């Protein structure tokens, strides 16, 4: 009886350990650095797959590879972002890097004119932009990584 109880306890411990391991996420160094940089974005955005967009900005968990301005649970896209969407902008390495470096210049370029926009933060450091992009790519299909 004691052996049976010990075996049952061991089985539960093994299953629990396996579950914890499955839920963990190991990011490559560049993506981990990007996760740290992305903390600067969290006043307006979220990165968790299971969370809705904030009133101030869309959820960015699956932004990589998505057409601009198409997150369905975010309804406050600026005129500039709506224009980027109409122009067919898809969030690739180059587009994300250009946008976060200077959102105003990017939106003027894709819209062909000055437009209203909400993104005022600029990430001028090229390596930090690369790190954020690595993070966005890493979390896209991994809900456990955010």
Secondary structure, 3 states (H helix, E strand, C coil): CHHHHHHHHHHHHHHHHHHHHHHCCCCCHHHHHHHHHHHHHCCCCCCCCCCCCECCECCCCCCCCCECCCCCCCCCCCHHHHHHHHCCCECCHHHHHHHHHCHHHHHHHHHCCCCCCCCCCCCCCHHHHHHHHHHHHHHCCCCCCC
